[in-house]
Each structure stands twice: as structure tokens, then as C-alpha cells.
């Protein structure tokens, strides 16, 4: 009977102790404690195989009644066995079929609950290439507990860290009657198997930092500090921030002098990193630039950005010096003078502003912008849109714009303003002067009146 594993997890086969003794000890002396051959440590590679499978299919959610559906669907697609459940480019799998498959890997008590029927478009979204590194492993009363660090690697080998996770699994021996027909060519009776009975995603930032620091990865969670003294430094800052690496998007940048960007090819910084889906709960809840920029009362002059929005790149359509100013970002004492920002997209919301296309839960203080901004929807002199929100733990995330001024000319179609196109921020002691023009109105589906501006 042919048998193969779904995933090959080479990185996990390193769990044997460095102190393990190999071979027989030959000595004329009596055996001592150090010379006695020790039993090999337990092989947890099978546990890691199943936890990686769950990581691939569950998108960072805790175990719940939909887990059997997502697990079963993901497994069948991986094995190219989904045809039985595909209809008109969607996968629908009855709960009973999902329970039978998932019961090989997931707590049976959980699987008994609920009657959720999954309905997913086929093929399923691309799974991120996540690796797990076991930091702590314990076996207590037959329960295997593993604390993992989660990572996604860039092409250059740099690492994105994800929230850590703790798995609890119990071993069992697979019986013939437990093997679903659809998996009968994959698994066989007598195999050592494990069922996952608990998943604890660790979203607390302090706990995450402590875990990664204690295991040698603290530098991935700590921002750096850079001085900006030339146009080349500004371009390099954009590259660092757009890498999406946590330590870069959370860094501090200091503007050391006035800088002229005339003739410099510049890409908006703070674009959404594409290493995994925005809604994936394992990803640190940071979008855009989330560090600090101290302008030190210096200016960025003659910034020129021309972009064209792409409907397939929704989160990357925001345009300005910053594409997105994200959670807890700060920009202080900065001037952007004589900027020319153009971000066009037919029948599509793009978000344009001189400082930022989008400001989300940031603090902007004592800043000044001047120049021209052109876009379609969500267009403003300072920013296309600004608002607060909630952190992953439910804590309120406020957005503040204080003592800022703009002298601008703004062109757009809907949701436009001299200062901000659409606002949910606290704006205090700010001013704007200039001209706002709404023209070339398109028939937007989100508008109730054809060819009329709104917002």
C-alpha cells in the first residue's frame, strides 16, 4: 500500500539532544553515570507534521466547529482528492464527511460539536509558506505540549515573525476502521498518529517578545534607528519600510537636513507586504509604516509620485509620501513642500494625499504640506483618509492630527477634501487653504445617483 506524507518538514528533525550517547562504551572501568548508554529522546516529528498541517489549513484560528471543515478541505486539495466535493468552482463538504476525515487529526470531542457545512471557492487561497520552530516540548500524562515560533521567510532569507502558538496533542495508534475510504491509500492501520486537542495563539505582544527574545530572535521584534541626510537615504528608507519586516516598519527615522527629491524616482512607503493575507490572524497586527519619523523642522522638497491603481492590489493603491501610516506611527515636525502626487485608477478607489494615502491609528503633529494631489476617490491635501480602530486585543486605537497645515490644490471625484478626503481622526488646531475640484465623475456602483459626486 503506497504511503506518503503531505508535508516534508526537514527543519524539525533536529530534536535529538547534543548529549545523546551513540554506540557501546568500551572500558575496563566500571560503568559510570556518564558512560552508560542513554535512551534516545522521543521522536516528535509526527507531531510537527500534523501541527504544520493545521497551520496551513486553519489560518491561525483556535480550534472551533469550523476547524474540521477547513482541515478536511485543505487536506483533500493538497492530495488532489477534492473532485467529489467540487461544484461550479466551489467546494462544499458535508459536516459528516469532514468529521470523518478530520477525526484522524483533531480532538474527537470538538468534532462532535456543530453542523457547519463549508462552502469555499475553488481553488482555495494560496497558503502562506509558514515554518514552525519548536521552542519548548513537554510530555505530561500522555499529552504532548509544544510551544512554537512561527516564521515566514523572504526570498532573501530574512524572516517575518508571526504570533507564537502552543499546541497540545495526544498520541494514538490508527485502527483500520478509523481510516476514511478517501484516505485509504494514504494511511494504514498501526501507524502512530496524534490528535490536536488544544491550540493557544499567543497574541499578547509582551508575551510574544519575551518568547522570541528567550529563543534568540529578539532582534526581529525591535525597531532600529536611521538618520536621513540625502535623497538616496529617503529611497533606502522606502525600500526598508516596504520590505514589511517588523523591525523595519517599526524603526525610528531622523531627518537631518532639508532634502530635494527633484528628479528622484520614489515609491510610496508603507505598502502592504504581500507575504500573507491581510486577514490572517497569525500576522502581527501592523499595516504600513508603524515607526516614528522625526522631521526635526526640516523639509522634503519637490516630491513627485505618479501611480496607477490596480484593482487586484487594493491595499497597495494608497499613494503619498507614505502609502499607509499604520498603527501607533508618529510623524512630527516635518514639511513636505511643492509635492506633486497623482494616483489614478478608472472606476476605483485609490486614496491619495501628500503625507499619506491612508492614516490608520497614527499621530501626526506639527506638519506642513503644499503642492498638488490628483486621484479619483479618497483624495485629500494631507491624506486621502484617516481613522482610528481597534487593536487585536480590542483596545481602542485613536488617530490624531494636531497643529498641521496644508496649502494645496486637490483634484478628485468623490470623498475628497482640502485636508482629508474621508475623516475619522481627531483633528485639532489645523488649517488648510487652496482649491478643491471635483470633475470627471464616473458611475460608481457605490453611488446612488448616476454621474454625481458624493462625499
N, C-alpha and C positions, 0 to 999 in steps of 0.2 A: 504494500500500500504506500503510494507516494506521500511524502510528508514534507512540508516546508514551512518556514516561519514567515510571517508577514513583514517583519522588520528585522534588520540586522543591526544590532546595537553594539558595535565593537567597543565604543567608548566606555561601556560598563564592565567589560571583562577585565577589571583590574583590581578586584576587591580582595584578592588574597593578601595576607599580611606579608610585609617585608621580612618578618622574623620567622616565617614558616621554615621548618627543617625539611630537607629532602634527603632520601636515601637512608641507609642504615649507618649508624655510628660504630666505627671500629676502634676499640680502645682496650687496653689491658686494665684500665681502671674500672672501678665500679661505676655504673651509670649514675650520673648526677641529674639534677632537675633540668639543667640546660642541655644535656646530651641525649635525653630521651626524645624519641621521635614524637612530634606533636600531631594531633589530628588536623587535617586540613580544615580551613574555615569553610563555612557554608557557602554554597553557590547560589547567589540571589539573581543570577542573570535572567531567569524566567520571570521573576517578579518585575524586573526592569522592563522586560519585553511587554508585559501587559500594561504597566503604567504608561509607557510611551504610546501604546495604542490608545489608551484613554485620553492622553494629552492631545493626540491627533484628532480624535473624534468629538471631544466634549467641549473644546474651545474655552477651557478654563472655568467651566461651571462646576459647582459642587454636585454630588450625586442627587438626582431628583427623578421624578417619574418619567421625564423625557429621555433620561440617560440611556435606557435600553434601546430606544428608537435610534438615537444618534450613533450609538456604538454599533448596532447591527447594520445600519445603513453604511456607515463608514467602512466597516469590515467587508461587507459584500462588494462595495465599489472597489476597494483595494484588491479583492480577489477576482474581480470581473465576474461576479455572480449576481448582479443586480437586475438582469433582464426580466426575471419573473415578476418584479415589482415596478417596472417602468411602464408608464403610460403617458403619451403625449409630452415627452421630455420632463416628466416629473416622476419622482419616486414616492410611492405610497406603500407603507408596510404596516400590516395589521399588528396590533399590540401583541397578540398571542405569538405570532411568528418572531417578532422582535425579542420577546421574553425568552423564547426557546434558544435563540442564538446568544443573547446577552448573558443568559444564566451560566454560561461557561466561564465568564469573566467578572461578573458583577454580583454583589450580595443578593441572594435569593429573596430575602425579606423585602428589600427595596423593589425588586421586580414584581412582587405580588401586588404592589400598590398601583392604583391608577389604571386608566384605559386610554392613554394618549396615543393617537394614531398620527404618525409623522407624515408630512407632505412636503417634499423638498424638490426644488428644481434640479434636474439632472443635466450635466454632471454637477456634483457638489462643488462649493467654492474651493479654491486651491488652499490646501492646508499649509500653514507655515512650517518651515523646517526647524522644529524645536528640538533641542537636545536637553537631556536631564543629566545632572551630575549629582550622585548621592553624597550628601554631606554627613548624614548620620543614619546608621542602621541598627535596629534592635529587634530581638525576638523574645517576646514576653508572652508566656502562656499560649504559645501557638499562633500568636499574631505578629506579623512582620510589619514593623513601623520604619518608614524611610522618609527622611527629610531631604528634599531635592532642591538644588538650584536650577533655574530654568534659563536657557540662553538661546538666542538666535544669532548666527554668525553672518557678518557681511562678506562680500566676495574677497575683500582684502584681509580677512581673518579677524577683524575687530568684532567685539561682542556687544550685543544688546542684552542687558539683563531683563528678566521678567520677574513678576512676583513669585517668591518661592512657594513650595507646596509640600504638604506632608500626606503621605499615603499610608493606609493601613490595609493589609491583605491577609487572608488566611489560606493555608495550603489544603489541597485535597487531591485525590487520585481519580482521574477521569474514568467513569464507567461507560460501558458500551451503550446502555440505554439513554445516557445523557447527551449523546452526540446527535445533533440535528442532521437530517439526511443531506441537507445542502452543504454541510461541512464534513461529510463522512470521508472525503478524500484528503482532508487537511489534518484532522486529529484522529487519534486512535486510543482505544481503551488501554488503561495502565499508565498513561502519561501523568507526570507531575504537573499539576495546574495550581492556579491561585485565583481567588475571587477578591476583588476590591470591595471592602466594606465601609471605607470612610475616606473622604478627600477633604483636606483642610487647606484652602487657598489663603495665604498669609498676605493680606492687603495692607496691614499697618506698616507705614513707611519706616518708623523707628525699628520695628522688629526685622523688616527686610534688610535694612542697612546693617544691623547687628549680625544677622546670619551671614550675609555676604562678606562682611569685614572679617568675621571669625574664620572664614574659609578661604581667605586670600584674594577676594575680589572687591575689596573696599573701594579701589580706585575707579571702578565702573559707576559708582554712585556719588562721586564727589566732583563738583564743578571745578573748573580751572580759572585762571586769571590771565588775560591778554591785554597788551597795550596796542592801540590802533594809531598809527602815525603816518600812513600813506594810503593811496588808492589800492595798492596791492594788498595791504592789510585788511581793508574793507572786503575785498573779493575773497580773501582767505577766510575771513570771519563767516561769510556767506556759505562757503564750502563746508566749514566745520559744523555750522548750525544745521545745514541741510543734510548732513550725514545721519541725523536723527539719533545719534548716540547720546545717551542721557547725560554723560559727563560734559558734552559739548553744548547741548541745548540749555543746560543749567549753569553755564560758565558766566563769569563776570568780564565785561569788556570796558576798557577805559579809552575814551577818545582823547588823544594827547595834543592835537592841534587841528586847525581848520584844514579840510581836505577837499580838493576839487576833483569831482568824478567826471568831468567833461571828456567824452570820447572813450570812457571805460565801459566795457561790457559787464553788466552786473545782473545777477539773478536774485530776485526777491528771496530773502532768507526766512527760515521758519516754515518751510513747506512740510506737508505731512509726509513722514517717512513711510515707505511702502513695504517694509519688511513683514508686516502682518496687518490684518484688518483692523480698522478703527475700533470696532465694537468688541474686539477680543479682550476679555476681562483680565487676561494674564499680562497685558501690556501696561507698563506704568502709565498712570492717567495724566500724561503730559502731551500736549499738542503744540507745535510751533516752538518759538523761542521762549524759554521759561527762565532765563537768567536775568542779569542786570546789565544795562548799558548806561554808563555814566558819560554824559556828553561833556561835562566839565566846562560848560558855556562855550564850547566850540561848535563848528557847523560843518555839515556835509553839503557841498555846493554842486549845482548842475547835475543832479542825479537824473538819469534818463532810462526809463524802462518801457519797452514796447512788448506786449504779450498778447496771445490769442487764446481764449479759453477753450478747453476741450471737455465736452460733456462727460466723457468717460473718466475724467480726472477731477471730480467735484471738489475734493478737499484741497486740491492744489491750484484752484483757479483764483485764489485771492492774491492781489498784487499791490505792492508798495515797497518801501524800504524793507519792511517786514511783510512777508506773506501773512503769517499769523503770529500775533503776540499772545502767548498762551498763559497758562495758569501761573499766577504769582510772579509773572515777569514784571520788571521795573525798567522804565526809561526816564532818565532825569537830565535836566539842564542841556537839552540837545536842540539844535536848529537844523532844519533841512531847507535850504534856500534855492529858489529857482528850479524846482523839480519839474519834470515832465513825465507823467505817468499815464500810460494808455494800455487798457486791458479790455479787449473787445471779444465778444462771443455772440453769434447770432442766436436770438431767442434763448439766451441762457444767462442765469445769474452768475456774475463773476466776482464782484467785490473788489473795489479799488479805493485807495487812499494814499496820500503821500507818506505818512508814517507807517500805516499798515492797512492791508485789505480787511483784516478781521482782528479785533481785540477781544480776548476772552479771559476774564478774571485777572486782568493786569492792572498796574498802577502807572499812570503817565503823569509826570509833574514838571512844570516849568519848561515846556517845549514849545517850539515855534516852527510852523511850516509855511512855505509860499511856493506858488507855481500853478501848474495846470494838471487836472485829473480828468481822464475820459474813461467811461465804462458804459455798461448797459443797466444793470440792476445792482443795488447796494454800492453807491458811489458817494464819497464824501471827501472834503478837503483834507482833514486829518486821517479819517478812517472810513472804510465802507460800512462797517457795522461794529458795534461794541456792546457787550453784555456780560453779566455775571453768570453764575450757575452753581452747581453743587459738586463737591469733591466726591470721590468714590465712597468715602465713609459717610456721606450725607451732609458734611459740614458746608455751610454757605460759602460761596466763592464770589466776592464782590469785585466789581470793576470800577476804578476811579480815574477820572481825568481832571487834573487840578492845575489851575494857573497856566493854561495853554492857549495859544493864539494862532490864527490862521489868516493868510491873505491869499486868496485862491480864486481860480476860475474852474468851475465844475460842469462837466457835460455828462448827462445820463438819460435814462428813460423812466425808470421807476425806482422807488426807495432811494432817493438822492437828497443830499443836504450840503450846505456850505461847510459845515463842520463834520458831521457824521451822517451817513446815509440812513441807517436804522440804529436806534439807540436804546440800550437797556442799562447803561452805565450811570454812575453818579458824576455829573459834570458840574464843577464848582469853579467860579471865578475865571471863566474862559470867554473868548471873544472870537468872532470871525467877520471878515469883510470880503466882498468880492461879488461875483456874478454866478448864478446857478441857472443852467439852461437844460430844459427837458425837451428832447426832439427825437425824431425818427422812431416813434412809438410803434412797437410790434404787437401782434395779437397774442399775448401771453395766456396760457391756459389758466394761470393763477389769477388772472384779472377777470372781473365780472362784466366789464364793459370793453367792447372791442375798440382797439386803437386809441385808448385813453390812458393817460398816465395815472399812477396811484402811488401813494406813499411819498 
